């Protein structure tokens, strides 16, 4: 079963800002952030419990999964009973602070 993908507005803004930054500051990188994000989300829609539980969040079902070739992770909440995978944030785990969403 493939889950429907719902991206929180704040996560969409984060992705757009990070993709722009990545393109400007990492032009020779072999990784395209937006493309890798899409690949990760498609994988998570099919296997929603991949990644590690995010223990700093109150909700037990929040997980994070790395975007290959970048320091960023997709923070997501799978709800298979509703047929949905909600993307909550696109965030670097090296920032030293938690995502705002």
MOPE-V641719 format. One record per residue. N is the residue number from 1. PSI is psi in whole degrees, 0 to 359 (NA if undefined). NEAR is the number of other C-alpha atoms within 12 Angstrom. Layout:
n = <N,N>
psi = <PSI,PSI>
near = <NEAR,NEAR>
This chain:
n = <1,2,3,4,5,6,7,8,9,10,11,12,13,14,15,16,17,18,19,20,21,22,23,24,25,26,27,28,29,30,31,32,33,34,35,36,37,38,39,40,41,42,43,44,45,46,47,48,49,50,51,52,53,54,55,56,57,58,59,60,61,62,63,64,65,66,67,68,69,70,71,72,73,74,75,76,77,78,79,80,81,82,83,84,85,86,87,88,89,90,91,92,93,94,95,96,97,98,99,100,101>
psi = <129,127,151,139,127,121,122,143,321,324,323,317,315,314,313,315,316,319,319,315,314,316,323,316,348,51,334,2,141,349,129,114,313,319,315,322,313,319,314,314,321,320,314,328,333,329,74,345,16,158,176,147,142,101,348,358,144,321,130,341,12,132,165,145,135,148,115,138,7,167,9,153,151,117,124,156,105,134,77,329,335,359,29,146,114,120,119,326,156,112,148,128,353,3,339,9,162,155,150,338,NA>
near = <16,20,25,25,27,25,28,22,17,21,27,24,20,31,34,21,18,27,28,17,16,25,20,14,13,17,14,10,14,14,21,26,35,28,21,26,36,23,20,32,40,23,25,36,29,21,24,36,26,27,24,20,22,26,14,19,20,12,16,17,26,30,32,37,36,30,30,21,19,27,21,30,37,49,46,42,42,36,26,21,13,15,19,24,36,34,42,36,37,44,36,24,22,13,12,8,12,20,27,18,27>
